[in-house]
């Protein structure tokens, strides 16, 4: 169990601290020639949540959630087996809230 005072974010029920290990898909899934493609090339090297926080100061929370939900990122060796698109993820979340 994680010390709640060290938790920086929760994704899919996984409590993350700055020391939580992450692993990005090394084949860049973003569209070549775009800004996010270039950024992904830099932050895909991050090995912990803390490293990603430093590399993506403003967007790291959104990046972790999006990339995990879409299967581009493993957290603590876990990944989404059947990644879904935004509309499907929204429907799943709305269904869970009912």
C-alpha angles and dihedrals in degrees: 000000000000122000101249092218089064097048111114098175142354120222122183090339093310114124111219129204126182088263095054109123117240133180124198125208101262093211102080109239094190123101111273115246095030127114093243090053089058092044092049089055088061102041097040085079092065114115100186138035088248092057090050090049089057095043096046103030097171104028107034096108093052091043093054094048095044096043094045093048090050096047098249094114138050119207116199087345092304125120139171106269094202108029116204136203125251096267093050092046090050091051091049091051093046091048091050091052093058 
